[in-house]
Amino acid sequence: MTKIAFGSDHVGYILKPTVMKYVESLGYETVDYGTYSDKRTDYPIYGQKAAEAVASGECDLGVVICGTGVGISLAANKVKGIRAVCCSEPYSAQLSRQHNNTNVLAFGSRVVGSELAKMIVKDWLDADFLGGRHERRVDELGAIEDNSIDEFKKIKDSNAKKYLD
């Protein structure tokens, strides 16, 4: 069963239980990495916790929520191997999985309501990475993350079959 890591700050905490319950109704397992109340806290703590669970393989994907989704997505993206996207509508969420192979989804509880959040999460979870020319770009992102100029050039100039469709 696919396991989804959840994290939020105190503002995202308001929406998180609703989204977690919805994701569970779709047949996924959820793991809550906090916060566990509406007491003021810092979003980087929980963006990092959820992202580390994904990067380590403890969870398959992650969903993180703060007021706008921006701050917590920035925190998640600081974890090596994470490609977090902040989305306020379903189309970008879907394409982020298909084209960018995102593994963490972020949104803001002050930006989207519970029904829109459900639509965003569903379209994101239902989408599959398309590979091909998109795989080259994801591999280039990995080379940038590794600060490997040589690897980036090698990928960019490659005519490998996996990059050609």
Buried (B, 14 or more C-beta within 10 A) or exposed (E): EEBBBBBBBBBBBBBBEBBBEBBEEEEBEBBBBBBEEEEEBBBBBBBBBBBBBBBEEEBBBBBBBBBBBBBBBBBBBEBEEBBBBBBBBBEBBBBBBBBBBBBBBBBBBBBBEEEBBBBBBBBBBEBEBBBBEBBBBBBBBBBEEEEEEEBBEBBEEEEEEEBEE
